[in-house]
Each structure stands twice: as C-alpha cells, then as structure tokens.
Amino acid sequence: MMYYVVPNIVFNTLVAYTSFQEVGYTHFFAGSQSLARLTLPMAIFLPLILTVDIIKRVSEAADQGAIEYRIVDELNKNRFMAKLAIMHALSTGLLILSFLVLAQLSLSEYYKLDPAPTAILDGFLAGILSVLFTYLPIRKLKKHFYKPVSIVTVNENE
C-alpha cells in the first residue's frame, strides 16, 4: 500500500503546485487551470487504474501459489475487474464533482483558491484514493477466495 500512497501524494502535489503556480490563484471551475480540471481526471483515473492493477496482481499471485488462497474458477476475472474498476471510477468522480459543486455554490463566485494549500489538498486526496482503492478491490475479491485443501495420503503398510 505504501508503494502507491507516497508516490501519489508527492507526484500529485507537485503536479498541482506547478500547474497552479503558472496562473497564480485558481478557481473551482473557471480558467484553464481550475481545480476541477486537475482533480476530476485524477478522481476518475486513479481508482480505475489502481483497481485493475490490484486485481491483476492478486489474481496472478493466487494463480502462482504465492498466496495461500485461490480464486474460484467460476469467476470471470476480466468482467469482474472491468465492472468494479468502472464502478469505482464513476462513483469517485461523481463524489468529487459533487463536493466541488457544493463548495462552489457555498462560496462567492469570485472566491480564489491559494495554489499551495490547494496543491497539498490535491496530493492528500490522491493519497487517500490510493489507500482506498488498494484496499477495496482486495476486499471485493476476497468474496471469491477459497483455501485449497491439502490431501494427505496414508500408506496402510506403515
């Protein structure tokens, strides 16, 4: 999980900070470097990519015997992965969009966002999404796990 959290926080904070520094203050939706233009793609694509990546890694580990659990054969892994990734992406995108719209409606239309705190918040949002979408796909996939039973043979001559 730390493999995803730290790079996402650092990378997304730096990207947001450099983007916002070019234009000075920024707004929620107005302007070429608005908060929505930076945050919404991250809120959609980060859950999508992480969900696909985590499910692939856990599936491969289960198939290779690197973990003690196996995935039931009846599960169509590609369909499960695509459905879950799209659901995560859409729900997170809509949630972040609703927060941005609510914040825009709550504040004056001329309210400007300071770039440094906004960039830090954006980076921490990426970190939270990284933790959440590392955990949630594994939790959903656990429902399709089983523990293989080892067969012990007994020799009657002994």
Salt bridges, closest charged atoms under 4 A:
ASP53 OD2 - ARG57 NE 3.10
ASP63 OD2 - LYS77 NZ 3.10
GLU68 OE2 - LYS147 NZ 2.94
